[in-house]
Amino acid sequence: IRRQYEGKDQKISIVFVYPKIRILDGQNAKRFVKELRSLKLPPNVKLAGEPVIYADILGLLERDTPIALGISVMTVFLLVLWHFKRLDHALWVHAPFVVGVLWMEGMMGAAGLKYNFLNMVIVPSILGVGIDNGIYIFDRYRERKSENFFETMRKSLKGVLLSSATNISGFASLMFASHVGVASMGKLGFFGFLSCLLGSVFFVPALIEFFELKYAHLFRRNAKV
């Protein structure tokens, strides 16, 4: 038994360190690895194991995720701006996503759900779906100038409801997974897609109708209700 832990010079080459805290908690893992790395060990001693890898992955995610999300948001915004050619129209298209994210954060707080390195991969998908809903609604609304406002919303919201419902049902099924990480992905996806859908169906049309009556020139169409 001793030999498997000895090096060529017959000295102990491996030491196992077991923490008393729950290592699956990300904050505990980072604190544990930080304490190990603060020890004055010889230069030829290397730290390895699941806690070290886990802590390093969390550190990379905390550093790179805001950058990746920022690049994603900026790229999507520039594409939408290029399509509509107007800053105010691009902002209207982003309204469902902004409202959806705020509502999603509220749902997460109520459910006690936090971000982790598994469910964070769902956020760009929520961004894409939220922007898609805004494009569908506002593009049809802007092009159907002779159509009644409620008729335009009724026709455009059918596609939004169907496309969002498929995403919501898919992630809702993951909520019942036995794996905690997969279940958190399902919950975040469910909250995010549902929030963007509610923002697209209720908040944005009401906001457009309100501003259309007062500032019809912003939409380049006659104010008809």
Secondary structure, 3 states (H helix, E strand, C coil): CHHHHECCCCCECCCCCCCCCCCCCHHHHHHHHHHHHCCCCCCCCCCCCHHHHHHHHHHHHHHHHHHHHHHHHHHHHHHHHHHHCCHHHHHHHHHHHHHHHHHHHHHHHHHCCCCCCCHHHHHHHHHHHHHHHHHHHHHHHHHCCCCCHHHHHHHHHHHHHHHHHHHHHHHHHHCCCCCHHHHHHHHHHHHHHHHHHHHHHHHHHHHHHHHHHHCHHHCCCCCCC
